[in-house]
Amino acid sequence: MDEFRRTVRACRHGVLVSTGCLRGALRCDAFGPYRSGARGLFAVAQPCDAHRRPVGGAIALGPVAGRADASAVCRWLLAGLPDDGSLPARLLAAPPPWKLAHLN
């Protein structure tokens, strides 16, 4: 969390909110109803303008399972959340089942 705090402080208009599992947005509850088995931190990042108004969709991240993962996410955040493959695909969180139900 310290690396995330430092990174968000370095982002001019960044905001960091720490919370428990966001079951409706992420599959972060290893032993809950989704039983994803994931270990690590989860996050949601959303690009915003200088007035903190969203200018793009929210991006679910995780699990961030160690220093290397945290560093990769922080570099990506500092670069402005680019969609250029610089964030390893394994760090993009799987959506909860209800977000995929329409695909069945």
Residue pairs with C-beta under 8 A, 6 or more apart in sequence:
1 18
1 41
3 67
3 70
3 71
3 74
4 16
4 41
4 43
4 70
4 73
4 74
5 16
6 74
7 14
7 74
7 77
7 78
8 14
8 15
8 16
8 77
10 78
11 77
11 78
12 50
13 48
13 49
13 50
13 52
14 77
15 52
21 28
21 29
21 32
21 42
22 28
22 42
22 44
23 29
23 32
23 33
23 34
23 96
24 96
24 98
25 44
25 58
25 60
25 96
26 42
26 44
26 60
26 62
26 93
26 96
27 34
27 36
27 38
27 93
27 94
27 95
27 96
27 97
28 36
28 38
28 42
28 62
28 63
28 93
29 35
29 36
30 36
30 37
30 38
30 39
34 96
34 97
36 94
38 62
38 63
39 63
39 65
40 62
40 63
40 64
40 65
40 66
40 69
41 62
41 63
41 64
41 65
41 70
42 60
42 61
42 62
42 63
42 64
42 93
43 60
43 61
43 62
43 64
43 73
44 58
44 59
44 60
44 61
45 58
45 59
45 61
45 77
45 81
46 54
46 56
46 57
46 58
46 59
47 54
47 55
47 56
47 80
47 81
48 54
48 55
49 55
56 81
59 81
59 92
60 92
60 93
60 95
61 73
61 87
61 91
61 92
61 93
62 91
62 93
63 69
63 93
64 70
64 73
64 91
69 91
72 87
72 88
72 91
73 87
73 91
75 86
76 82
76 86
76 87
79 86
